[in-house]
Amino acid sequence: MWLTLLAEAAIPIFVIGLAAAQRPRLGRLGVLAAVGYAYSYVVFTGTVVYALVNDTKNYEELTDQLGAVMTVHGAVMVVAGLGFGHAVLRARTLPAWTALALMAGVVLVAVTQTLPEGAQLAAAGVRDLGFAGMGAAMLRTPAGRTRSRSHTSNFGGQEPAATGKIRPSHGRQRT
């Protein structure tokens, strides 16, 4: 349970960081979805604290005790995860497969809730693979490149010069 607590407490920070790194291309939907996803995991982190304090034995018992809270915030997590994935696809700042894995994963997490633990773990793994891929792509991206894409054309962070040659864009005009 302690590992779950640490992992779930980190998710809101990670998701908000991914959203911030993709601004402004992520758009309003992406930001709202990231906030919704982060919010759902703040609540889920609270449910883990509840389980630790009340010595709840397993997830089924926790769901019995907190039924509506788990269901409502599970729905928020799915809708927000789908919205965030869609916004990442639309923004084209991260690899498309990461957004697709996130979207598939949040749906799989929801539909496997009543299945054996192995199926639930595999579903969470699909979602986590999407997030890990997003994080890895951010680490491989030179600082600021994700942001600068929204201010450049299709030249991969470069502007066409008046002569037709491509030169790096550094935010200044050369004369």
C-alpha positions in Angstrom: 0.0 0.0 0.0 2.9 2.4 0.7 4.2 1.9 -2.8 0.8 2.6 -4.2 0.5 5.7 -2.1 3.9 7.1 -3.4 3.0 6.2 -7.0 -0.4 7.7 -7.0 0.8 10.8 -5.2 3.3 11.4 -8.0 0.8 11.1 -10.9 -0.8 14.6 -10.5 2.6 16.2 -10.6 3.7 14.2 -13.6 0.5 14.8 -15.6 0.5 18.6 -14.9 4.2 18.7 -15.9 3.5 16.9 -19.2 0.7 19.4 -19.9 2.8 22.4 -19.0 5.6 21.2 -21.2 3.3 21.0 -24.2 1.7 24.4 -23.8 0.4 26.2 -25.8 -0.1 23.5 -28.4 -1.9 21.3 -26.0 -4.9 23.7 -26.0 -7.7 24.2 -23.5 -9.0 20.6 -23.8 -5.6 19.2 -22.9 -5.1 21.5 -19.9 -8.6 20.8 -18.6 -8.1 17.0 -19.1 -4.7 17.1 -17.4 -6.2 18.9 -14.4 -9.1 16.5 -14.3 -6.8 13.5 -14.5 -4.6 15.0 -11.8 -7.6 15.7 -9.6 -8.8 12.1 -9.9 -5.4 10.9 -8.7 -5.4 13.4 -5.8 -8.7 11.7 -4.7 -7.3 8.2 -5.4 -4.2 9.1 -3.3 -6.7 10.0 -0.5 -8.4 6.6 -0.8 -5.0 4.9 -0.3 -4.5 7.0 2.9 -8.0 6.0 4.0 -7.2 2.3 3.4 -3.9 2.6 5.4 -5.6 4.4 8.3 -8.5 2.0 8.4 -6.5 -1.1 7.7 -8.5 -2.0 4.6 -7.4 -5.4 3.4 -7.8 -5.1 -0.4 -9.2 -3.1 -3.3 -12.6 -4.9 -3.2 -13.1 -3.9 0.5 -12.0 -0.4 -0.3 -14.5 -0.2 -3.1 -17.3 -1.5 -0.9 -16.4 1.2 1.7 -16.0 4.1 -0.7 -18.3 2.9 -3.6 -19.5 6.2 -5.2 -16.3 8.1 -4.6 -14.4 5.3 -6.5 -16.9 5.1 -9.3 -17.3 8.9 -9.9 -13.5 9.5 -9.8 -12.9 6.5 -11.9 -15.2 8.0 -14.6 -13.4 11.3 -14.2 -10.0 9.5 -14.8 -11.3 7.7 -17.9 -12.8 10.9 -19.5 -9.9 13.0 -18.6 -7.4 10.4 -19.8 -9.2 10.1 -23.1 -9.2 14.0 -23.4 -5.6 14.3 -22.5 -4.6 11.6 -25.0 -6.7 13.3 -27.7 -5.1 16.6 -27.0 -1.6 15.1 -27.1 -2.4 13.5 -30.5 -3.7 16.9 -31.8 -0.7 18.8 -30.4 1.8 16.5 -32.1 4.4 17.4 -29.6 4.9 13.8 -28.4 4.9 10.5 -30.2 1.3 9.4 -31.2 1.8 5.9 -29.8 2.1 7.4 -26.3 -1.3 9.1 -26.5 -2.9 6.0 -28.0 -1.4 3.8 -25.2 -2.7 6.2 -22.6 -6.2 6.2 -24.1 -6.3 2.5 -24.5 -4.9 2.0 -21.0 -7.5 4.2 -19.2 -10.3 2.3 -20.9 -8.7 -1.0 -20.1 -8.2 0.0 -16.4 -11.9 0.8 -16.2 -13.1 -2.4 -17.8 -10.8 -4.7 -15.9 -11.8 -3.6 -12.4 -13.8 -6.8 -11.8 -11.2 -9.1 -13.4 -8.4 -10.9 -11.7 -5.4 -8.8 -10.4 -3.2 -9.9 -13.3 -5.6 -8.4 -15.9 -5.8 -5.2 -13.9 -2.0 -5.0 -13.7 -1.7 -5.5 -17.4 -4.3 -2.8 -18.1 -2.5 -0.3 -15.8 0.8 -1.3 -17.6 -0.6 -0.2 -20.9 -1.6 3.2 -19.5 1.7 3.5 -17.7 3.6 2.7 -20.9 1.9 5.6 -22.5 2.9 8.0 -19.7 6.5 6.5 -19.5 6.8 7.1 -23.3 5.7 10.7 -22.9 8.2 11.2 -20.2 11.0 9.6 -22.1 10.1 11.7 -25.2 10.3 14.8 -23.0 13.7 13.8 -21.7 15.0 13.2 -25.3 13.6 16.6 -26.4 16.1 19.5 -26.2 15.0 22.1 -23.7 12.3 24.3 -25.1 11.9 22.5 -28.4 8.4 21.3 -27.5 7.3 24.9 -26.9 9.0 26.3 -29.9 7.1 24.1 -32.3 4.0 26.1 -31.8 5.8 29.2 -33.0 7.5 27.7 -36.0 6.4 26.3 -39.3 7.1 22.8 -40.6 10.9 23.3 -40.6 11.5 21.4 -37.3 12.3 24.4 -35.2 13.9 26.3 -38.0 12.7 29.3 -40.0 13.2 29.8 -43.7 15.6 32.7 -44.3 14.9 35.3 -46.9 17.4 33.6 -49.2 15.4 30.4 -49.1 18.0 28.6 -46.9 17.0 27.2 -43.6 18.6 28.7 -40.5 18.1 28.0 -36.8 15.5 30.2 -35.1 16.8 31.6 -31.8 14.0 34.1 -31.2 16.0 37.0 -32.7 16.1 38.3 -36.3 19.4 38.7 -37.9 20.0 41.5 -40.3 
